[in-house]
Amino acid sequence: MPANIIDGKKIAESLLEQSASEVSMLSPKPCLAIFLVGENPASLVYTKKKADACKKIGIESRMVKLPASASEQQIVSEIKTLNSDHSVDAILVQLPLPDAIDEDNVLAAVAAEKDVDGFHPQNLGKLALGTPGIAPCTPKGVIYLLKQSNVQLSGKRAVVIGRSRIVGKPLALLLLNENCTVTICHSKTPDIGAMTREADIVCVAVGKPNTLTSDMVKKGAVVIDVGINREGEKLKGDVDFEGVSKKASLITPVPGGVGPMTVAMLMQNTIACYRNRHKK
Ligand SMILES: NC(=O)c1ccc[n+]([C@@H]2O[C@H](COP(=O)([O-])OP(=O)(O)OC[C@H]3O[C@@H](n4cnc5c(N)ncnc54)[C@H](OP(=O)(O)O)[C@@H]3O)[C@@H](O)[C@H]2O)c1
């Protein structure tokens, strides 16, 4: 039987509606600062999408732009200004930063309580400890999709392919915090198929098409495709959707799976930063 498809677009829209109703009861309104360095075309598209979502649900957004030539010192100084600005609840640093800039230094400069993406070492440390904090949006979106699809997580064997700070590592920690038994695979893992064939849940966040093929999954597995790959005008995930969907019980498509959840979770994280700061 072909897999059921997880409709990430629909689940994200309903979460956005929930966020809009939460925001309608808040005064003053939450404010998200979106920090962009340079003119990377993809970053311009993503930051616009994030600002549009804020507008749609009633969150104030403030774009802060610096030229690609900005020094690390200038960037950090601008972030410190936002940290001490009482009207700003949450700060997002759009990645990637220009090559000459040390991403770790910049992300660590964001005040932990305004770190809406959950990339600050303090928030990643809390995630590793399993204590409450702000978790990164995309992995949090994956857990939300799984729960909304009634996937039982506790006791399940999960494999995450990819170990980035943005997706793979935090996703593995979130699954562990949900009592999954988690294996992380990466570019140096030999025979990834041997791990994934044992898994009840397989999440792929690599950035290469066909990383997961049908011979690598067991019948009835749940498959989450985080990857986004451009093939001409078309978007493709990391999973061979056609083959894998014949064996999996549940699968996310690309586009329309994990993608829309990232912005929806960003809105939730902005509200969470606001509530923490205003004790509401
Ligand atoms: N849907 C969304 O909203 C969303 C959000 C963020 C990212 N994404 C997408 O998700 C994908 C991953 O993003 P990212 O930021 O995590 O990428 P990344 O920082 O480039 O990390 C990729 C990870 O994949 C691993 N890898 C590379 N080749 C591999 C292979 N052949 N087999 C197994 N593992 C391999 C790398 O291993 P090493 O660590 O050993 O190098 C690394 O850990 C991209 O397509 C990105 O566009 C989507």
The ligand as an SDF file (V2000), in Angstrom:
LIG
                    3D

 48 52  0  0  0  0  0  0  0  0999 V2000
   12.7850   22.5210    5.1320 N   0  0  0  0  0  0  0  0  0  0  0  0
   13.4400   23.5220    5.7040 C   0  0  0  0  0  0  0  0  0  0  0  0
   12.8640   24.4730    6.1760 O   0  0  0  0  0  0  0  0  0  0  0  0
   14.9160   23.4250    5.7970 C   0  0  0  0  0  0  0  0  0  0  0  0
   15.6050   24.1130    6.7830 C   0  0  0  0  0  0  0  0  0  0  0  0
   17.0000   23.9520    6.8620 C   0  0  0  0  0  0  0  0  0  0  0  0
   17.6340   23.1490    5.9340 C   0  0  0  0  0  0  0  0  0  0  0  0
   16.8990   22.5400    4.9560 N   0  0  0  0  0  0  0  0  0  0  0  0
   17.5490   21.6660    3.9680 C   0  0  0  0  0  0  0  0  0  0  0  0
   18.0110   20.4960    4.6190 O   0  0  0  0  0  0  0  0  0  0  0  0
   19.2170   20.0430    4.0100 C   0  0  0  0  0  0  0  0  0  0  0  0
   20.2990   19.9700    5.0730 C   0  0  0  0  0  0  0  0  0  0  0  0
   20.5230   21.2550    5.5710 O   0  0  0  0  0  0  0  0  0  0  0  0
   21.7080   21.5600    6.6140 P   0  0  0  0  0  0  0  0  0  0  0  0
   21.7140   23.0210    6.8670 O   0  0  0  0  0  0  0  0  0  0  0  0
   21.5830   20.6120    7.7460 O   0  0  0  0  0  0  0  0  0  0  0  0
   22.9620   21.1500    5.6820 O   0  0  0  0  0  0  0  0  0  0  0  0
   24.5200   21.0540    6.0300 P   0  0  0  0  0  0  0  0  0  0  0  0
   24.8930   21.9960    7.0890 O   0  0  0  0  0  0  0  0  0  0  0  0
   25.2100   21.1030    4.7150 O   0  0  0  0  0  0  0  0  0  0  0  0
   24.6820   19.5840    6.6210 O   0  0  0  0  0  0  0  0  0  0  0  0
   24.5180   18.4560    5.8170 C   0  0  0  0  0  0  0  0  0  0  0  0
   24.7550   17.2230    6.6260 C   0  0  0  0  0  0  0  0  0  0  0  0
   24.6270   16.1060    5.7510 O   0  0  0  0  0  0  0  0  0  0  0  0
   25.7530   15.2380    5.9060 C   0  0  0  0  0  0  0  0  0  0  0  0
   26.0630   14.5820    4.6380 N   0  0  0  0  0  0  0  0  0  0  0  0
   26.5710   15.1190    3.5090 C   0  0  0  0  0  0  0  0  0  0  0  0
   26.6890   14.1810    2.5520 N   0  0  0  0  0  0  0  0  0  0  0  0
   26.2530   13.0270    3.0870 C   0  0  0  0  0  0  0  0  0  0  0  0
   26.1180   11.7190    2.6030 C   0  0  0  0  0  0  0  0  0  0  0  0
   26.4530   11.3890    1.3540 N   0  0  0  0  0  0  0  0  0  0  0  0
   25.6220   10.7710    3.4400 N   0  0  0  0  0  0  0  0  0  0  0  0
   25.2650   11.0820    4.6970 C   0  0  0  0  0  0  0  0  0  0  0  0
   25.3500   12.3270    5.2190 N   0  0  0  0  0  0  0  0  0  0  0  0
   25.8420   13.2830    4.4190 C   0  0  0  0  0  0  0  0  0  0  0  0
   26.8870   16.1250    6.3560 C   0  0  0  0  0  0  0  0  0  0  0  0
   27.8110   15.3140    7.0460 O   0  0  0  0  0  0  0  0  0  0  0  0
   29.1960   15.8830    7.6730 P   0  0  0  0  0  0  0  0  0  0  0  0
   28.7760   16.5830    8.9400 O   0  0  0  0  0  0  0  0  0  0  0  0
   30.0050   14.6720    7.9050 O   0  0  0  0  0  0  0  0  0  0  0  0
   29.7530   16.8310    6.6610 O   0  0  0  0  0  0  0  0  0  0  0  0
   26.1670   17.1390    7.2320 C   0  0  0  0  0  0  0  0  0  0  0  0
   26.0680   16.6930    8.5730 O   0  0  0  0  0  0  0  0  0  0  0  0
   19.4950   21.0280    2.8760 C   0  0  0  0  0  0  0  0  0  0  0  0
   18.9400   20.5330    1.6820 O   0  0  0  0  0  0  0  0  0  0  0  0
   18.7630   22.2760    3.3000 C   0  0  0  0  0  0  0  0  0  0  0  0
   18.3820   23.0800    2.2070 O   0  0  0  0  0  0  0  0  0  0  0  0
   15.5750   22.6420    4.8820 C   0  0  0  0  0  0  0  0  0  0  0  0
  1  2  1  0
  2  3  2  0
  2  4  1  0
  4  5  1  0
  4 48  2  0
  5  6  2  0
  6  7  1  0
  7  8  2  0
  8  9  1  0
  8 48  1  0
  9 10  1  0
  9 46  1  0
 10 11  1  0
 11 12  1  0
 11 44  1  0
 12 13  1  0
 13 14  1  0
 14 15  2  0
 14 16  1  0
 14 17  1  0
 17 18  1  0
 18 19  2  0
 18 20  1  0
 18 21  1  0
 21 22  1  0
 22 23  1  0
 23 24  1  0
 23 42  1  0
 24 25  1  0
 25 26  1  0
 25 36  1  0
 26 27  1  0
 26 35  1  0
 27 28  2  0
 28 29  1  0
 29 30  1  0
 29 35  2  0
 30 31  1  0
 30 32  2  0
 32 33  1  0
 33 34  2  0
 34 35  1  0
 36 37  1  0
 36 42  1  0
 37 38  1  0
 38 39  2  0
 38 40  1  0
 38 41  1  0
 42 43  1  0
 44 45  1  0
 44 46  1  0
 46 47  1  0
M  CHG  2   8   1  16  -1
M  END
$$$$
